Amino acid sequence: MANGSRVLVTGGAGFIGRRVVRALLAEGHEVTVADLRAFPDPEVRSVVGDLCDPDGPARAVRPGTDAIIHLAAFTYVVASVADPVSTYRLNTDATARLLEVAREHEVGTFLFASTNAVTGNVGGATITEQTVLRPLTPYGATKAAAEMLLSSYANCYGMACASLRFSNVYGPGMTEKDSFVPRLMRAARDGEGVQVRGDGSMIRDLVHVDDAVQGVMAAWAAGYTGPLILGAGRSVTVNEMVTTARRVTGAPIPVEHVPVGNGEMPAVVVDISAARAIGYRPVIDLETGMATVWPDFNPNHSGARVAETRA
């Protein structure tokens, strides 16, 4: 990583992408965002369009690009079961074409937003970078396929290709998301309850978006190649998430238990020692982190919309 590098961030107008772009700008890098919508800052060059379009990747990558941070993805695990073809087109095919354009332009670094869903159900075992890949859903399978492509480009063409396996990322700027934390926030705001699959004993690793961004920057700085798990390093049950949200919001948030669907992993416990070895230091605990999410949803909080705009 050099100061003033030219960086492309796909999905840069999204939840994680906005925070990544802000971190890059703070370090003096020149940033281009490729997304379905323009980035709300004139300092950032925006390429508006779909990476699945035939010319999408070629429009996004400029000559002289030093690094690509590829966050654009079909991210809905359950929806991927209903629409595996669209999931493949964006998560695998568009990634393959973006990698090839990167090779043609001699881009040195390619950082890919992957997921621990590539491993599938390992029971209660701790997931490491060496865990065998047995994805349960089209979402996990398409991410695993893209990881294999990155591995080949690193081996054949000398690119630094890192597959960043994010755990469940949460934080400010989630008003458009439908993962469990924003569902808890909406329930608290609207005086409603939430559905919990099973008895609430499923465990997940939740990492705050600012910690995740720190991990992205650490991987780039280290010239890391290969899979890298970025999580909090501490898992909590769904019931603990509900209890924490009740404390943060002051709302009762009733729970309705529903059956567990296909593709659900009963546990996600991750080992982040490889990331720690390159300087990654997650510091935000769940209650502190949820307290940063609530203002975006709380209509009585004066900074609710300001926080979303600045995210």
Secondary structure, 3 states (H helix, E strand, C coil): CCCCCEEEEECCCCHHHHHHHHHHHHCCCEEEEEECCCCCCCCCEEEECCCCCCCHHHHHCCCCCCEEEECCCCCCHHHHHHCHHHHHHHHHHHHHHHHHHHHHCCCCEEEEEEEHHHHCCCCCCEECCCCCCCCCCHHHHHHHHHHHHHHHHHHHHCCEEEEEEECEEECCCCCCCCCHHHHHHHHHHHCCCEEEECCCCCEEEEEEHHHHHHHHHHHHHHCCCEEEEECCCCEEEHHHHHHHHHHHHCCCCCEEEECCCCCCCCECEECCHHHHHCCCCCCCCHHHHHHHHHHHHCCCCCCHHHHHHHC
